[in-house]
Amino acid sequence: MPDVTVTTLQSLKQSGEKIAMLTCYDATFAQTVCQAGIEVLLVGDSLGMVLQGHDSTLPVNVTDMAYHTACVKRGNQGALILVDLPFMAYATIEQTLQNCAVLMQAGAHMVKLEGAAWLAEPIRLLAERGVPVCAHLGLTPQAVNILGGYKVQGRHEAQARQMRADAMALEQAGAAMLLLECVPSDLATEISQAVKIPVIGIGAGSGTDGQVLVLHDMLGLSLSGRTPKFVKNFMAGQSSIQNALSAYVKAVKDGSFPAIEHGFSA
């Protein structure tokens, strides 16, 4: 199989084939997840919670992200590696360019930034310099203190209208991909159809171009004991982690995951 690239993901969207993405933080899981057919490995700042034991992603820094990116790169077998810029790592243009250079040199193929239309300028500058960007809209965990918790975004019409406008603006600025988190299913479908770039959902229904889950969540592992509504435990009924990963890829590809019960209404 050829390596997955930005062009590959664009072709999958155009053909209607769903994109399967999972978080990944180390070499062993990178290899195992690739063997299951995952197209995108997300080195997420979620590592702050699932690996480091924090109660949010905010304590994670660029050094943490670069370390885990390098680990994933060593185990990767052809997937595209997408890496989060952590909290306040892109507060200024200078920081953004410098920190993206660190992550790309560690092994990232694309970086992910949380925010809205204000990201247009840094996305444009990064794209001009050869750095593909995934924009993250909806529930943005780095802004949890402003959002008042982990809440569904876009339920009110004004919010939904703004999210549509933000998505179009970020695509126009040069974003190569969009991630929608905890967004009403109908709104996520509408945005996915309105933009030409691939849209990945988590808690955004089945109408997006692909799905992502936190690896530990889909394997039924949780420090808090709480399972988000949008998560399915793919380890249940399986005899091995490899089988669970393969079941996740199959369910994303055939559209059986996410089901209606994993999404949100307006």
N, C-alpha and C positions, 0 to 999 in steps of 0.2 A: 504493500500500500504506500502511495506517495505521501509525503508529509502534508499535514493540514496547514493551509495558509489562509490569509484573509480572502483570497480569491476562491478557495474551496468553500468557505462559509457562504460567500455571496452566491456561488453556484447552487449550494444546497437550498438556500432560500428560493432562488428562481425555479428550481425543480420541484419545490414543495416537500422535500425531505427534511424531517425534523432534525435539529442539531442537539446532540447529547453532551452536556457539560457537567462536571463534578468538581468540587474543591479538592485540592491535593496539596500536601505539605512536605512530602519526603520521597526519596528515591524508590523505595520498595512499593509504596502504593502507586507511584507514577507508573511504574512498569506494569503492575497488576491491572490498574484502571485502563491503561492503553490496550492491553490484551483483550479487554471486554468490548472495545470498539468506541470508547469515548473520543470525541473529536477535540474537545477543549478542556484543558486542565486549568482550573482557576486557583491560583495561589492567593487565597483570600485573607484579608485581615481578620476574618473569623478565627484565625489561628489564635488570636488573643483570648478567645473564649474556650475553644475546644482543646487547644494544646497548652496554653499558658494558665488557664483557669481564672481569667479576669471576668468581670461581669459586663464588659462591653468591649468594643474594638478599639477604644480610644488610647489605651496604653501602648499599642503596637507602634513601632518606629520603622524607619527605612532599613536600618541594619537588620532587624528581624526579617523583613520582607525579602531582602537581598539574600540572606542566608538560606531561607526556605526555597526561594526561587532556584538557587544554585543546586540544592538537593534534588528538587523536582527535575531539573534539567538533566541530571546524571541518570535518572531512571526513565526519562521520557523516551517513547518509541514512536515518534511521529505526530503526536498531538500538538495543537497550538497551545502555547503557554501564555495565559492571561494573568496579569499580576495587579493587585490593588495598590494604589498609592495610599498610604495610611493617613490618619488624621493630621491635618495641618502640614502635610508634606508638599502641598501645592497652593499655599497661601499667597505666594507671589510668583510672578513669571520666572524669576531667577531660580527660586526653589524648585519649581515644577520642572524646568529643563534639567537642572542638576540631578534631581532625584530620579527622573525618568532615565537619565543616562546610566545611573547606578544600577537600576533594575534591568534595563535592557542589556547591559554588559554582564549581569549575573545570569541571564538566560531568558528573559521575557521576550515574547514575540509581540505583545500588545499590553498596554496598561489600561487600568480602569480608574475613572475619576467619578466621585459622587458629587452631584450638584444639579444645577438647572442651566438656564440660558447664559448665566454669567461665565460658564465654562467655554463659551464659544471661542474667545480669543486664545486661551491656552491650547485648546484643541486644534485651532488653525495653525498655531506656531509649531506644535508637535508634529502635525501631519506634514507640514512643509519640511521638517527636519527628519522625516523618515520613521516617525514613531506612530504606529496605529493606536487609536484610542477607542475604548468602549466607554460610553457615557452611561451613568447609573441614575435612573429616575425613580420616583415613587418613594417608598420607605428607604431612606438613606441612613444606615445605622450610625455613621459618624456624626449625624445631626440629631441623635436621639434626645439630647437635652433640650433642643428647640422644639422638636416634634411632640415632646411630652410622653415619650415611650414608643414602643414598637407597635405602631398603629397603621391601619390601611390608609393609603393616600389616594386622593382623586375621587372620593365619593360625592363631593359637592360639585355642582356644575361649574362654578368658577374655578375650582381646583383642577377639574378635568380639562377645562378649556386651556388653562395655563400649561398643563402637562403636554397637551397636544402641540401647543405652540413651541414649548421648550424642545420637544423631540424633533420637530421640523428644523428649528434653529441650529441644533447641535449636528444634525445630519448635514445641513448646509455648510456648517463650519468645517466639516471634514471628518466627523466621527465615523469609524469603520463598523461599529456595532453599538447596540443599545441594550441595556439590561433594565427590566422593569420589575420592581420588588413590591409585593403586597399592594397590588393595584386591582380594582374591579375587573373581572374577566372581560366584560364587553368593551371597556375602555382600552385594555391592553390589546385586544383584537383589532380595534379601530386604529390604534397607533401602528401596529404591525403592518396593517394594510396600507397605511398612508405613507410610510417611509420605504425607501428602496434598500436600506441596510438591514442586516439580520437583527432580529429582536429576540432576546432570550428572556424567559420569564421565571420567576420564583414567587409562587403565590399570586400568579397573574393569569391563571386559566390556561386552557389548551390552545388558544388562538394565536399564540406567539410562534416564532419560527424555531424555537428550541426551548429546552428546560435546563435548569441548574438546581442542584441541591447541595447542602453541606454533606460531605462524605460520611461524617459520623452520624448525622441525622438519619440518612437513608439506610445505615447499618444498624439502626436502633440503639445507638449509644448517645447518652445525654448526661451531663453533669447535673443539670437542674432537675431532671425527671419530668420536665414539661416538653410535650411534643407539639410544635406549631401545626396549625390546621392544614397547612399546605404540604406537610411532610407525609410520606408513606414509608413504612419500615419494609424495605425490600429483603431484609435478612429473614423475615418471618417465613417459615416453611422451607427455607433453603438449607442445603447441607454444607455450603461453603461460601466464603466471601466472594469468590470468583463467580459463583452462580448468582448471587445477589446482584453483583455489578452487571452481569449479562442480562438479568431480568429487568434491571432499570433501563438499560439501553434499549431493549426490545420494547418496553412499555412506552418510552418516549417516542421511538420511531413509529410504532403502530398507532399512537395517539390515545392509548388507554390510560396513560398518566400524563398530566393530572386529570383525574375524574372531576365531576361537578363538585363533589364534596371537598375538594382540595382548593377550590377557588373562593372568591369573594364577590358579592353583589354590590351595586352602587348604593 
